[in-house]
Amino acid sequence: MNFTIFEPKSNIDLEKFVRFWSKYYGYKGYKWEELYTNAISKPKLDPQDVHKLFFWKNGVRLSKKKAMLVDKIVSRIDIVNKLRGNFNQDIFDKEFNFIKGAIWKIFLLHVIDKYRFPIFDQYVYYACSFLKDGEMKKMPLANVTKMKFYYEVYINFFNDLVERGVDRKKLDEALWAFGKFLKSPYGYRI
């Protein structure tokens, strides 16, 4: 397979990388992409929007436990919308400390401010690690370590690439597809 990567510190081939890898974006929630697109763009979310966004992120029907977590987030819809207009990390941490899983907490951050907080999961972690360090590292199991990586590494990594003129959504799709490839038996060969 002929594939494209790029050197993160230069602009060489970044657009080519995004164009190439975003074509392979096959997220299991992809068939419901309009749920994401329609809801995330609204200036003010309603409870159904939040349910749709988390359903999209999950890619399949929510388990009872996850549905209860989303219901708890929805019960704070006024806070979500307030933070969408004026994000405050202290308020977020206080009001949403019941979310223990890093990926879902990060996704809520993205729902609140899609420009400041990119989507994060295991595949973009693999892509980021490989592109920054030249090796694929295992994603840490501890939620606190995932959050630390997200805040201290991934946000800057992602936003630095966006500042070079690539589309945020297409970049997310490209990193996801590249990370999924790295996790595959073919990816281990590189």
C-alpha positions in Angstrom: 0.0 0.0 0.0 1.3 3.4 -0.9 0.4 5.8 1.8 1.2 9.4 2.9 2.7 10.7 6.1 4.2 14.0 6.9 6.8 15.6 9.1 4.8 17.5 11.8 7.4 20.3 12.1 7.1 21.2 8.4 4.2 22.0 6.1 5.5 19.4 3.5 2.7 17.0 2.5 0.3 18.0 5.3 -2.5 18.7 2.9 -1.7 15.6 0.9 -1.7 13.6 4.2 -5.2 15.0 5.1 -6.5 14.4 1.6 -5.2 10.9 1.5 -6.1 9.6 4.9 -9.5 11.4 5.3 -10.7 9.2 2.4 -10.3 6.2 4.6 -12.3 7.6 7.5 -14.7 4.8 8.3 -15.9 5.6 11.8 -18.7 3.3 12.9 -20.9 6.4 13.5 -20.1 7.7 10.0 -23.5 6.8 8.6 -24.9 9.2 11.2 -22.5 12.0 10.4 -25.4 14.4 9.9 -26.4 13.9 13.6 -23.0 15.3 14.5 -22.9 18.0 11.9 -26.3 19.4 12.6 -26.1 19.4 16.4 -22.5 20.6 16.8 -23.1 23.7 14.7 -26.1 25.0 16.8 -25.4 28.0 18.9 -27.5 26.5 21.7 -28.0 22.8 22.3 -31.2 21.2 23.5 -31.3 17.8 25.3 -31.9 15.9 22.0 -28.8 17.4 20.5 -26.7 16.2 23.4 -28.2 12.7 23.0 -27.5 12.7 19.3 -23.9 13.8 19.7 -23.1 11.1 22.2 -24.9 8.5 20.1 -22.8 9.6 17.2 -19.6 9.4 19.3 -20.5 5.9 20.5 -21.4 4.7 17.0 -24.0 2.3 18.3 -26.9 2.5 20.7 -25.8 3.6 24.2 -25.6 1.0 26.9 -27.8 1.6 29.9 -24.8 3.0 31.9 -23.7 5.3 29.1 -27.3 6.5 28.6 -27.6 7.4 32.3 -24.3 9.4 32.0 -25.7 11.3 29.0 -28.9 11.9 31.0 -26.9 13.4 33.8 -25.1 15.7 31.3 -28.4 16.7 29.8 -29.7 17.6 33.3 -26.9 20.3 33.2 -27.8 21.5 29.7 -27.9 25.1 30.9 -24.4 24.8 32.1 -23.3 23.2 28.8 -24.8 26.1 26.9 -23.4 28.7 29.3 -19.9 27.2 28.8 -20.4 27.1 25.1 -20.6 30.9 25.2 -17.9 31.5 27.8 -15.7 28.4 28.6 -14.4 28.2 32.2 -12.3 25.2 33.1 -13.0 25.4 36.8 -16.7 25.4 36.2 -16.4 22.5 33.8 -14.3 20.5 36.2 -16.7 21.1 39.1 -19.9 20.5 37.2 -18.8 17.5 35.2 -16.5 15.7 37.7 -18.9 12.8 37.7 -17.6 11.8 34.2 -14.8 9.4 35.0 -13.9 8.2 31.5 -11.5 10.5 29.7 -12.8 10.0 26.2 -16.3 11.0 27.1 -15.2 13.9 29.2 -13.0 15.1 26.3 -16.0 14.6 23.9 -18.1 16.9 26.2 -15.3 19.5 26.0 -15.6 19.2 22.2 -19.3 19.6 22.3 -18.9 22.7 24.4 -16.1 24.2 22.2 -15.4 22.4 19.0 -12.7 24.8 18.0 -10.7 24.7 21.2 -11.1 21.0 22.0 -10.6 18.5 19.2 -12.2 15.1 19.3 -9.9 12.5 20.9 -9.8 8.7 21.0 -7.3 5.8 20.7 -6.7 6.2 17.0 -5.8 9.9 17.0 -3.6 9.1 20.0 -1.7 6.5 18.0 -1.5 8.9 15.0 -0.2 11.8 17.2 2.3 9.6 19.0 3.7 8.2 15.7 3.9 11.5 13.9 5.5 13.3 16.9 7.8 10.6 18.1 8.2 8.2 15.2 6.7 5.3 17.1 3.3 4.0 18.0 2.8 4.0 21.7 0.0 2.2 23.6 -2.7 4.6 24.8 -2.4 4.9 28.6 -5.1 3.1 30.6 -5.4 5.7 33.4 -8.0 8.4 32.7 -5.9 11.0 34.4 -2.9 10.2 32.1 -5.2 10.4 29.0 -6.5 13.8 30.2 -2.9 15.0 30.8 -1.8 13.9 27.3 -4.9 15.6 25.8 -4.4 18.9 27.6 -0.6 19.0 27.4 0.1 17.4 24.0 -2.8 16.7 21.7 -4.7 20.0 21.8 -1.5 21.9 20.7 -0.5 19.2 18.2 -3.9 19.3 16.5 -4.4 23.1 16.6 -0.9 23.7 15.3 -1.8 21.6 12.3 -5.1 23.4 11.8 -3.2 26.8 11.8 -1.4 25.6 8.7 -4.6 25.8 6.8 -6.2 22.4 6.9 -9.9 21.8 7.7 -10.4 20.7 11.3 -12.9 18.0 10.5 -10.9 16.6 7.6 -7.8 16.6 9.9 -9.6 14.7 12.6 -10.8 12.2 10.0 -7.3 11.8 8.6 -5.7 11.3 12.0 -8.4 8.8 13.0 -7.9 6.8 9.8 -4.1 6.9 10.0 -4.2 5.8 13.7 -6.6 3.0 12.9 -4.2 1.9 10.1 -1.3 2.0 12.5 -3.2 -0.3 14.9 -3.8 -2.8 12.1 -1.5 -5.7 11.2 -0.3 -3.6 8.2 0.5 -0.6 10.4 2.7 -2.6 12.7 5.0 -3.2 9.7 6.0 0.4 9.5 
